[in-house]
């Protein structure tokens, strides 16, 4: 058993628009979270008008997934960089969808 502890990789909360912000928390963990096959624990959220409209996370037991437009789908994690890129792409999609 490893005595290595989780290491914080990123913890950011940034305004994205006057009524919206992005919050990102990513940990490198010594063992994969139950349901995931990688060594990261993460939560990326996009909040608009005090409502979380998009979230990527790997809650213990549920594995990697995203919450988007009132639904939850599996997410195939490949890297932290790709996770962040996919998250930003979904923010753009949500913003375009909302402005229709």
Backbone torsions as a table, in degrees:
resi	resn	phi	psi	omega
1	UNK	NA	136.2	-177.5
2	UNK	-85.9	141.9	174.4
3	UNK	-93.0	3.7	179.7
4	UNK	-65.6	137.2	179.8
5	UNK	-101.4	165.2	176.2
6	UNK	-63.5	145.4	-179.3
7	UNK	-123.0	125.6	179.7
8	UNK	-69.4	124.5	179.2
9	UNK	-95.2	-43.0	-177.3
10	UNK	-153.3	138.6	172.0
11	UNK	-146.5	103.2	-172.9
12	UNK	-135.3	139.1	169.9
13	UNK	-133.9	115.4	-175.7
14	UNK	-130.5	142.2	173.1
15	UNK	-66.9	136.8	179.0
16	UNK	-109.7	-29.3	178.3
17	UNK	-158.5	170.4	-179.0
18	UNK	-54.7	-31.1	-178.3
19	UNK	-114.9	17.1	-174.8
20	UNK	-141.9	149.7	174.7
21	UNK	-144.9	160.0	176.3
22	UNK	-112.0	136.3	175.6
23	UNK	-128.3	124.8	-176.9
24	UNK	-126.6	128.0	173.8
25	UNK	-133.6	122.9	-179.6
26	UNK	-134.5	129.5	177.5
27	UNK	-117.6	143.2	166.9
28	UNK	-94.0	121.8	-175.1
29	UNK	-110.9	151.0	-177.0
30	UNK	-66.3	-27.1	178.2
31	UNK	-136.4	147.1	179.0
32	UNK	-56.4	145.2	173.1
33	UNK	-66.8	138.8	-179.8
34	UNK	-52.3	123.7	-178.8
35	UNK	103.8	-11.6	178.6
36	UNK	-117.5	156.4	-178.2
37	UNK	-111.4	17.9	-177.5
38	UNK	-132.0	172.3	-174.5
39	UNK	-100.4	42.1	178.3
40	UNK	-130.1	142.5	170.9
41	UNK	-116.9	127.2	-173.6
42	UNK	-144.6	158.0	171.8
43	UNK	-150.1	119.2	176.6
44	UNK	-121.5	124.6	-175.3
45	UNK	-131.3	143.2	173.2
46	UNK	-117.7	119.9	-174.7
47	UNK	-117.0	126.6	179.9
48	UNK	-126.0	127.3	179.6
49	UNK	50.1	46.7	177.7
50	UNK	65.2	18.2	177.2
51	UNK	-123.6	129.0	176.2
52	UNK	-74.7	111.8	-176.4
53	UNK	-101.6	-13.2	179.5
54	UNK	-151.8	133.3	177.5
55	UNK	-150.3	133.6	170.8
56	UNK	-110.2	132.8	175.6
57	UNK	-159.9	169.4	175.9
58	UNK	-132.1	65.1	177.6
59	UNK	-53.6	137.4	-177.8
60	UNK	-54.2	128.3	178.8
61	UNK	91.7	-23.7	179.9
62	UNK	-98.5	-20.0	-178.1
63	UNK	73.6	-167.6	-176.6
64	UNK	-73.3	128.0	179.1
65	UNK	-160.5	170.0	176.7
66	UNK	-134.6	149.1	174.9
67	UNK	-108.1	122.1	-174.7
68	UNK	-152.1	124.1	178.1
69	UNK	49.4	61.7	174.6
70	UNK	61.1	20.3	177.8
71	UNK	-137.2	164.7	178.8
72	UNK	-126.9	128.7	179.4
73	UNK	-131.9	154.4	176.4
74	UNK	-65.9	150.1	177.1
75	UNK	-125.7	132.6	179.1
76	UNK	-92.4	99.9	-178.8
77	UNK	-73.7	131.5	174.9
78	UNK	-123.0	-33.6	178.1
79	UNK	-164.9	162.2	177.3
80	UNK	-63.5	-41.7	179.1
81	UNK	-60.1	-43.9	179.4
82	UNK	-68.0	-38.0	176.5
83	UNK	-56.7	-49.1	-178.3
84	UNK	-65.8	-40.5	178.4
85	UNK	-62.6	-44.5	178.5
86	UNK	-63.4	-39.4	178.2
87	UNK	-61.0	-48.4	179.8
88	UNK	-63.4	-37.9	177.0
89	UNK	-62.2	-43.8	178.8
90	UNK	-66.3	-31.8	174.6
91	UNK	-62.3	-45.2	178.6
92	UNK	-61.6	-43.4	178.5
93	UNK	-62.0	-45.9	-179.9
94	UNK	-61.0	-43.8	-179.6
95	UNK	-64.2	-40.7	176.6
96	UNK	-65.3	-43.0	179.4
97	UNK	-61.1	-42.4	-178.2
98	UNK	-67.1	-30.4	-176.5
99	UNK	-87.3	1.4	179.0
100	UNK	-67.1	NA	NA
